[in-house]
Amino acid sequence: MLKRMAFPFFIYFYSVNVFSAAWEMKTEYRPINATYGHFVAKIIAWDTEDKTPNPLYGCNSGQEYCYLAFVNGNTPFMNKVYFSGVTTSKTLGELGKKFIQNGLLNREYRSKDYDYPNQPHCIYFGYNTPTGNSSWGVIRFPGGEQCRVPEIVPNVCELREPLVELDHGMLRAEVINGSTAEAQLTVACTFNFKVRIMSSDRSGTVYFNDKKQFRSELKLDGVNVGDGLLITATPAGKTLTLTSTLAGYDGSVGEFQGAKSIIISLP
């Protein structure tokens, strides 16, 4: 008997994440040339009903010490994030309302200029707090995903295909596990640029139901997309092979589909 396994299985080149945290940020790397550039970060959503306690509530050390900030590794971005309500909002929801009222949603903050990064960078949203010995430091703010993978801005590097479909077709149960489908995608940059092509969620797996057994494993030129493939992209473009391999078949019957966001990031 044939068991319908036609996906369609779309690989999207933009974020498809569902907002479920107190706040959500986006990060980018903006190259000036092949060896120099800076990071940009912004808060793109904030749940104004979130009841998580605000760690800055009651901070009485003034604007010089009671603030939020984006941080690259251990280095805060150029401008602090401070506004009316930072220390008087009891919950993250209340803080989010003040944040939005002050026009800070989607406002970009930038890092200082850096030589081209040769290792992964952790960009996080934090708050300033006492760290002992009369010193202060910025630690991670609760309520959202930290260490977002910075995307390289599309006017510098791009994936030329807006989406790719991997279709496994109609399969018998005995040949589902190990079935592969592949498609081509092309990465190009305006100058020769070393980049990592990877999934935005750092996972190479797409599950087809809540059992989290039946799945597709995605690879780019044989490398798990969660780990990412290192390449040197050129203006002419570099063509890669994206492969889906089915595994963990659990006896389910029907049409199955999934999606994964693929981004161009730093090495």
N, C-alpha and C positions, 0 to 999 in steps of 0.2 A: 504494500500500500504506500502511496506517496503521501508524505507529510509536508504541508505547505511551509516552505522556509523562505519565501520571498520577503525581503525586508520591507520596504526599501530601507537601506541603512545609510543614513546621510552623515557625512563628516563636515561639520560646519566650521567656518573660519572666523567665527565671532562667538562671544560668550553666550551660552545657553543656561547658565547657572540660575537657579531659583533663589531669590533673596529670602533667607530664613534666619539671619542673625540680627542682632540689634542694629548693626551698621555694616556697610560694605564699602570697600575702597577699591580704586583702580590705580595701577602703577604703569608707567611707561619709561622707556629709555629713549632719549632724543640725541642721536649722534650729530656732532658737528662735522666730523670727518671720520675716517677709519680708526683713529686713535684717541678721540676726545669727544666728550659729550656730558649730559647730565640726566638725572632722574626727575620725573614729575609724578606727584601723587595727589589724589583727591578723594573725598568721601562722596559716593554717588547715591547712597540711600541710607536712611536712618529710621528705625521703628520708634515712633513717638509714644508707643504704648508699652515699651519694654520696662519691666520692673526691677531690673538689675541695679543694685546700688551704685551710685556715682562715686568712684574713689577720690575725686577731688572735692566732694561735698564737705564744707566746713574748713577747707584749707584757708588759713588766715595769714599767710606770708606774703600776700600781695601778688600783683601781676608778674613780678620778676621771677617768682618761683612757682606760682599756681597756674600752670598752662598745659595745653596739649601740644603735640608735635609729631611730625613724620620723621622717621629716623632711617638712615641707611647704615646697617651694621651697628656701629656705636656713635655715628656722627649725625646729629640732628640736621634737618633741612635748614635753609637760610632764614625762614620766618617761623616764629611760634604761632600756634593757633590759640588765640585768646578772645573772649567775647563776654558780654554781660550774661551772667547765669552759670558760668563755669563752676563756681564754688558754692552757689546757692541752690542748684538743682539736686534733689535728693536721689533721683533715679536716672538711668540712661535715657529713658523716654522723655523726661522733663528736659534733660540736657539736649536731646535731639531737637525738641521744639525750639529751644533758644538758638541752637546751631542753625536751623533752617530760617528762623525769623531774622537772623543776622546776615542772611544771604551767603552762607558759607558752603551750602550744598553745591557740589561740582566746581567749587573754586580750586584752582590749581596751586600747588605749592611745589617749589623746585629745590633741588639739592644744589650744592656747589658743583662746579665743573670737575670732572674726573678724567684721568687717563682711561683709556678703554679697559673695562673690567675683564680680567682673565679668569674669574671664578664667580660662582653664583652669589648674588647679593640678596640679603634679606631686608626688604622695605617693610617697616611696620609703623602702626599708629600707636602712639604712646602718651603717657602723662608723666609729668615731673613729680618726683616724690623723694622724701629723705631716704638715703641709703646707708646711713650710719656715719659715725665720726664727723658729724656736722656737715656732711656733704649731701648733694642732691644728684639725682640721675633720672633719665627718662626710661621707664619700663613699659611693657606692653599693656595697652588699654584693653579691658575686658569687653566681650560682646561681639567680636567680629573675627573674620579670618585674617591671620597675620602672615607675613612673609609671602605676599602675593608675587607671583612670577611677573617681572616687568616685561611688557610687550614692547617691541621696537616699533616706532610710529610708522604707519603705512606709507607716508610720503617718502620714506627711506627704503623700506623693505616691504615686499608684498608676496602673498600667495596668489598666483594669477588666476586660479580657478576659484570662483566664489563658493562652490560646494562640490563635493565629490560623493557619488553614490556607489556603494559596494553592495552588489546584489548576488546572494548565494543561490538564488533560484529555488526550484522545487526539488526537495531531497527526500530520499528514503531514510528511515530511522537509522539503518545500519551504516550509512555513510555520512551522517551529520557531523559527528566528531571528526575533526581533522579537515573538514571542507574549507577551502580557501577561496577568497575573492580578492581581486586587486584592482587598483586604479593608479593613474599617474597624477602627480601634482608638481608644479613648478615654482621654485622660490627664486626671487630676483631682488637685488639691491642696487641702488644707484651708483655704488662703488663696491669694490671687492671688500667683503665684510664677513667676518667669522661669526656665525650665529648658531643657535640651537633651535631645532624644530621639534616641538613637543606639545603634549596636551596641556590645557590650562589647569586641569585638576591633578596633574602629575601622576595619572594612572593610565595604563594601557588597556584597561578592561572595560567592556560595556556589558552589563548584565541585562537579561531580557525579561526577568520577572523578580518578584520579591524574595524568592528562595536564594538568590545570589549563587546559583550553581551554573545554570546554562548561560553561556557568555561568548563574547567575541574577544580575542586577543589581537590588538592592533600593533603593527610594526611598520617602521619606515626603513626601507633598505635593510631589513633584518634586525633592526634595533627597536626595542620596546618604546612606544611613543610616550610613555610615562617618564622614562629616563631621558628621552630626547636624542635626536641625531645631530651631531656636530658637523657642520659643513662650512665651506667658504662660498657664500652666495656672490654672484657676479651680475653685472647689468644684462648680460645675455640670458641669464637664468640657468638654474640647475634643476634637472628633472629627477624626481624621487618616486619610488614605488611604495605605495601604501597597501598593506596586506591585512586582511581580516581572516583569522582562523577560528573556527567554531570549536568549542570544548564544553564539557560538563553537561551534555544533553540529559535532560531529566524526564523524558517521555512526553513532554508537552506537545500539543498539536495546535497548529494555527499559523497565523502570520505574525512575525516578530520584527521589531524594528528598534533602533537605538540611534543615538547621536553623540558626537564627541566634538569638542571645540579644540582646534589645533591653532597654535600661535607661533610666531617668530619671536624668540627671546634671546637672552645673552648666553654665552657659553657657560 
